[in-house]
Amino acid sequence: MQKQIEAIEQFVRTALAQEHSGHGFDHIQRVVNNARLIQRQVGDGDLTTITLAALLHDVIDEKIVSDVAQARQSVAAVLTQNGIEEMQSTAIFDIIDHMSFSKNINQHQALSLEGQIVQDADRLDAIGAIGIGRTFMYGGAHDGVAYDPEIQPRAELTKANYREPSTVINHFYEKLFKLAATMNTQVAREIATARTQVMQDFVAEYIAEWQGEK
């Protein structure tokens, strides 16, 4: 199976070669590493399904690819070409289709244990020191405003307003500070709590410097 995983990994590396908004192959590698760590700590869950879902989770994301249907066909083809059976392929797509933050805004999506692990792994990469860097990368790639004290954070994100422009700093208040509470596994909650503190310290320092207090 290692050869098949390496082939699918190369497919993902190629598919995301031009992605520079914080969802490139480096992000994928970290999510895979996070997922494997969580799986070891949990002591359960099919590692192959977890690894493949972690590798492929952004390849059919609407914010990254222009033609989601075509991307899905490509993913299905690479799974088939590498001998992934239909039942496992279905499980992988089920994870990818239901794990994203945007899919869970209005209604919580049920996930398998493998899906919960991959979701936690992905969300861990959105927070902490790496999350800070990725947030500014995404804001820069989409011509976002770093900070404007006149623009207040939204109290609640909805499906309707999630993609509407805000500021990079507001994104911490609107989403990132809240992710620790959404983790499925105990190990992810513990890691997320520590990473959230890193972000809170950073944002406090950023605003203090902005206002000339330091």
N, C-alpha and C positions, 0 to 999 in steps of 0.2 A: 504493500500500500504506500510505502514511502515514495516510490518512483511516481505514482499517480499524484500524490500530494505535491511533489516537486513540480510536476507538469502543470497542475492547476495553479500553483503559486506563480509560475512563469506567465501563465495566461493573465493573471491578475496584475502582475508587474507591468505587462505590456498595456493592458487596458487602462491603467491609471498613470501611465508615464507622463502625461501632460497635465495632471491634476496638481494644482499649487494652492489650494484654498484650505489646506489642513486635512485633506482626505486622501492623501497620496499613499504610496506603498509603505512608507515608513509608519503611517498610522495603522495600516493593516498588520504589519509585523508586531506592533505593540499590542494590538487587540488579540492577536493569536497568543502572544506570550502571556497576557493577562488571563485569557480564557484557560490556558493550560495550568496556570497557577491556581486559579479558582477550582478547576476540576480536581486537581490533586488534593486541595484542602477539603473539598466537599466529599471526595472519595466515591463519586458516582457520576454517571453520564457517559455516553459513548464519545470517546475522544476523537474519533475520525469525523463524526458528524459535527462536533464542536469546532474542530480545526477547519473543516471545509466551509462551514457557515461563517466563521470568523474571517477566513480568507476572502470570501465572495460577497460579504454583506453590503459593500458600497458599490459594487460593479453595476448594480441595477437601480441605484438611487437616483430619483428624479432630479435632485439638485446637482448631480454630477454628469449624468448622461442625457443627451437630447432625445434619444429614442429608446424608451424603457422596454417596449415590446421586443425590439431587435436585440437589446442587451440580454433580455431574458432568454431568448432563443440561443444566443451565443453561450450563455452559462449552461443551459440545458445540454447543449451539444458537447461542451467540454467535459461535463460530468459523464455523459454517455460514452464518449471516446475513451475515457479513463476507467471504464468498468464500474462506475458507481451504479448500483442497482436502483430500480425505480422507487422502491420504498424509502431508501435513504435519501435519494434525490428529492423526493416529496417532503421529507422531514427538513431538509436543508432549506428549500424554498419557503416552507411554512415559517421557519425562524426568520429568514430575511424579510418576509412580507409583513411580519407582525412585531418586530423588535424595535423599530425606530421610535424616537421621542415623538415625532409628529403623528405617528399612527396611534399613539396612546394618549393624546391630549384630551380628546372628548370621551373616550371609552378605553378602559384597560383591556389590552389584548392578552388572552390566555396563551402561555408559552409552555413548551415541554421543559424539562430540567435542562436539557442541552441549550434550549433557547434562552432560558433565564441566565445561564452562565455566559453566553455570548453577549446578551444584552448588558449584563453587568460589566463585562470586559470592555465593551465599546464605550459605555458611560464613564468608566474609570479614566479612559484616555481623553475625555472631555474636560477633566478637572485636574487640579494640582498645577505644578509648574508647567508641565506639558500642555495642559488645558489652557493656561494663560497664553502661551505662545500660539497655539492653534486658533484661539479666539481672535487674536489680533491678525493672524494670517487670513482668516476668513473675512474679517471686516475689511482688510486692505484689498483683498481680491474682489470684493463687491462694493468698493468705493464707500465704505462705511465711515461714519464719524466716530472718532475714538471716544470723545466725551463732550457732553454739552450739559452744564448744570441746569439749563432751562428745560431740558427734556427729561421728564421724570420716568422712572421705570414703570412699566405696566404692572398692575397688581395681579393680573391673571393672564396667562397665555391661552388662546383658543385656536381652534383649527383655522378660523377666519383671519386672525391677526398675526399668526406665528411667523409668516414670511414678510410681514410689513417691516419697513426700515425702523431701526432703533439705533442706539449707540452701542459701541463695544462694551463700555463699562456697564451699561444697563443690562446687557446680556448676562452678566454675572448675577445680578439681583433677580432677573426674570426667570432664569433657568438654572445656571450652574450651581449656585448656592443651595438649590433645592434637590439636586440629584442624589445626594447621599441618602435621603429618605426614601428614594425609589428603588434602592438596590434590593435584589432578591435574596442574596446569600449573605451570611454573617461575615465571611471573610471580606467580601466587597464592601459591606457597610463600614467595617473597621478601616479599610484602606481609604475609603471615600471620606470618612470623618477627618482623617489627618490631612488629606489633600484639600478639603474644603477650608481648613484653617489656613493653609498656604495661600489660597486665593483671597480669603478675607483680609489677611495681613497685607497682601499686595494691593488690593483695591483701596484699603484705608491709606496706605502710603501714597498711592497714585493721586488720590483726591487731595490729600494734605499738601503734596508738592504742587498740584495744579492751583490750589488756593493760596500758595505762598506761605503756608504755615511751617514749612521745613526748608 
